[in-house]
Amino acid sequence: MAQELPREKLGRRGAAALTDVELLQAVIGSGGKGNDFKQIARNLNTVILKVGAENLSIDDIKAIKGIGQAKATVVFAALEYWRRRFAKQTAPLIDSPEKAAEQFGFISNKKQEHFAMLSLDGARRLINCRTISIGTLMSSLVHPREVFSPAIEDRAASIIIGHNHPSGMLDISDQDKEVTMRIRLAGELLGITLDDHIIVAGDSFVSAY
């Protein structure tokens, strides 16, 4: 009796009956000429375990022998859907200025000016929140390099920047506008969108974007 293929096994016995490698075989479907799809699935599983499902990129998948652009796209799209809809449900959705301001609450009452950044995935779920710089009571120096270096590390689709006004005033200064413009333009070059620039002071906030 011929050995049951993973897709047939999945349909007849359910996903729980398949090993991790068999599930990947079901996604891959078949190998190319001279490439055993079972070995491809094993290699893919090894890469996922090494890199981590949260960090796996499409380039990691394409680097596996026997996986071309089309198959890599299918595998990565399935993985990304899972990450967005299931793996990251505990990550907050930052889809409004109010929700962004909540994330910047930790700097709202600081006596020095703090500049922070939220990195977001393609579904606008929070990946990370970082303090980028701490300046004087009057200003903090912000360079796009310091903002986008961690955003690239996070593989962020977009970012939101924010800083506090120790004075308690929410007036948007020319410097605030200049920082917004510099970060926005740098993001356009890198393919990482600036979604907003939030200024916080006490329990209040304003968007400088």
C-alpha positions as CSV (number, residue, x, y, z in Angstrom):
1,M,0.0,0.0,0.0
2,A,1.4,3.4,-1.0
3,Q,2.3,5.7,1.8
4,E,-0.4,8.3,2.4
5,L,0.6,11.8,1.3
6,P,0.4,14.6,3.8
7,R,-2.5,16.4,2.1
8,E,-4.4,13.2,1.8
9,K,-3.7,12.4,5.5
10,L,-4.8,15.9,6.5
11,G,-8.1,15.5,4.7
12,R,-8.8,12.0,6.1
13,R,-7.4,12.2,9.6
14,G,-7.2,16.0,10.4
15,A,-4.2,18.3,11.1
16,A,-3.5,16.8,14.5
17,A,-2.4,13.5,12.9
18,L,0.4,15.2,11.0
19,T,3.9,16.0,12.3
20,D,5.3,19.5,11.9
21,V,7.4,18.4,8.9
22,E,4.3,16.8,7.3
23,L,2.3,20.0,7.8
24,L,5.1,21.9,5.9
25,Q,5.0,19.2,3.2
26,A,1.2,19.9,2.8
27,V,1.9,23.6,2.4
28,I,4.8,23.1,-0.1
29,G,2.9,20.5,-2.1
30,S,5.7,19.1,-4.3
31,G,9.3,19.6,-5.0
32,G,10.9,20.7,-8.2
33,K,13.0,18.6,-10.6
34,G,15.7,16.8,-8.6
35,N,14.3,18.2,-5.3
36,D,12.6,15.9,-2.7
37,F,9.7,17.8,-1.2
38,K,10.2,15.8,2.0
39,Q,13.8,17.1,2.3
40,I,12.7,20.6,1.4
41,A,10.1,20.5,4.3
42,R,12.8,19.2,6.7
43,N,15.1,22.0,5.7
44,L,12.4,24.5,6.0
45,N,11.5,23.2,9.5
46,T,15.2,23.5,10.5
47,V,15.3,27.1,9.4
48,I,12.1,28.0,11.2
49,L,13.4,26.4,14.4
50,K,16.7,28.2,14.1
51,V,15.5,31.7,13.1
52,G,12.1,31.6,14.9
53,A,8.7,31.9,13.3
54,E,8.4,35.5,14.5
55,N,11.6,36.5,12.7
56,L,11.4,34.4,9.6
57,S,11.7,36.4,6.4
58,I,10.8,35.5,2.8
59,D,14.5,35.7,2.0
60,D,15.1,33.0,4.6
61,I,12.6,30.7,2.8
62,K,13.9,31.5,-0.7
63,A,17.4,30.5,0.4
64,I,16.3,26.9,0.9
65,K,17.2,24.7,-2.1
66,G,14.1,23.7,-4.0
67,I,12.0,26.7,-3.0
68,G,11.5,29.3,-5.7
69,Q,9.8,32.7,-5.6
70,A,6.3,31.3,-6.1
71,K,6.5,28.6,-3.4
72,A,8.3,30.9,-1.0
73,T,5.5,33.5,-1.4
74,V,2.8,30.9,-0.5
75,V,4.7,29.7,2.5
76,F,5.5,33.2,3.8
77,A,1.9,34.5,3.2
78,A,0.5,31.6,5.2
79,L,3.0,32.2,8.0
80,E,2.3,35.9,8.0
81,Y,-1.4,35.4,8.2
82,W,-0.9,33.1,11.2
83,R,1.4,35.7,12.9
84,R,-1.1,38.5,12.4
85,R,-4.3,36.7,13.3
86,F,-3.1,34.2,16.0
87,A,0.4,34.6,17.2
88,K,0.2,38.3,17.9
89,Q,-3.3,38.7,19.3
90,T,-1.8,39.7,22.7
91,A,0.0,42.6,21.0
92,P,-2.0,45.8,21.2
93,L,-3.5,47.2,18.0
94,I,-2.3,50.8,17.6
95,D,-4.9,52.2,15.2
96,S,-5.6,55.6,16.7
97,P,-3.7,58.6,18.2
98,E,-5.3,57.8,21.5
99,K,-3.9,54.3,21.6
100,A,-0.5,55.6,20.6
101,A,-0.6,58.2,23.3
102,E,-1.3,55.4,25.8
103,Q,1.9,53.7,24.8
104,F,3.8,56.9,25.4
105,G,2.4,57.4,28.9
106,F,5.7,56.2,30.4
107,I,7.4,59.5,29.3
108,S,4.5,61.9,29.8
109,N,5.6,63.2,33.2
110,K,9.4,63.0,32.7
111,K,11.4,66.1,33.8
112,Q,13.6,65.8,30.7
113,E,12.5,65.5,27.2
114,H,12.3,61.9,26.1
115,F,11.9,60.8,22.5
116,A,10.4,57.3,21.9
117,M,9.3,55.1,19.0
118,L,6.7,52.4,18.5
119,S,7.4,49.9,15.8
120,L,4.3,48.3,14.2
121,D,3.7,45.3,11.9
122,G,1.6,45.5,8.7
123,A,-1.6,45.0,10.8
124,R,-0.6,48.0,13.0
125,R,0.1,45.7,16.0
126,L,2.8,46.8,18.4
127,I,6.1,45.1,17.9
128,N,8.2,47.1,20.3
129,C,8.4,50.4,22.2
130,R,11.8,52.0,22.6
131,T,13.3,55.2,24.1
132,I,15.4,56.7,21.4
133,S,17.0,59.6,23.1
134,I,16.9,61.7,26.3
135,G,17.6,65.4,26.0
136,T,17.6,68.5,28.0
137,L,14.5,70.2,29.4
138,M,14.3,72.2,26.1
139,S,15.1,69.7,23.4
140,S,16.4,66.3,22.4
141,L,18.5,65.7,19.3
142,V,17.0,63.0,17.1
143,H,18.7,61.5,14.1
144,P,16.8,59.3,11.6
145,R,19.5,56.7,12.0
146,E,18.7,56.2,15.7
147,V,15.0,55.9,14.9
148,F,15.1,53.5,12.0
149,S,17.9,51.2,13.0
150,P,15.7,49.5,15.6
151,A,12.7,49.7,13.3
152,I,14.6,47.8,10.6
153,E,15.7,45.3,13.3
154,D,12.1,44.8,14.2
155,R,11.2,44.4,10.5
156,A,8.5,47.1,11.1
157,A,6.1,48.1,8.4
158,S,5.5,51.5,10.1
159,I,6.4,53.5,13.1
160,I,5.0,56.1,15.4
161,I,7.3,58.6,17.1
162,G,6.5,60.5,20.3
163,H,8.1,62.8,22.8
164,N,7.1,64.7,25.9
165,H,7.0,68.4,26.7
166,P,8.3,68.8,30.3
167,S,6.8,72.3,30.3
168,G,3.3,70.7,30.3
169,M,2.4,72.8,27.2
170,L,1.2,71.0,24.1
171,D,2.2,73.7,21.6
172,I,3.7,72.3,18.4
173,S,7.0,74.0,17.8
174,D,8.9,74.5,14.6
175,Q,11.4,72.0,15.8
176,D,8.7,69.4,16.3
177,K,7.5,70.0,12.8
178,E,11.1,69.7,11.4
179,V,11.6,66.4,13.3
180,T,8.4,65.0,11.8
181,M,9.4,66.0,8.3
182,R,12.9,64.5,8.6
183,I,11.6,61.2,10.0
184,R,8.8,61.0,7.4
185,L,11.2,61.6,4.5
186,A,13.7,59.1,5.8
187,G,11.0,56.5,6.2
188,E,9.8,57.0,2.6
189,L,13.4,56.1,1.4
190,L,13.5,53.0,3.6
191,G,9.9,51.9,2.9
192,I,8.8,52.3,6.6
193,T,5.9,54.6,7.0
194,L,5.7,57.3,9.7
195,D,2.1,56.9,10.9
196,D,2.1,59.7,13.5
197,H,4.1,61.9,15.8
198,I,2.6,62.2,19.3
199,I,3.4,64.9,21.9
200,V,2.5,64.0,25.4
201,A,2.3,66.1,28.6
202,G,0.7,64.9,31.8
203,D,-2.6,63.3,30.8
204,S,-2.9,65.1,27.5
205,F,-1.5,64.7,24.0
206,V,-1.6,66.2,20.6
207,S,-0.6,64.9,17.2
208,A,2.2,66.9,15.5
209,Y,1.8,65.0,12.2
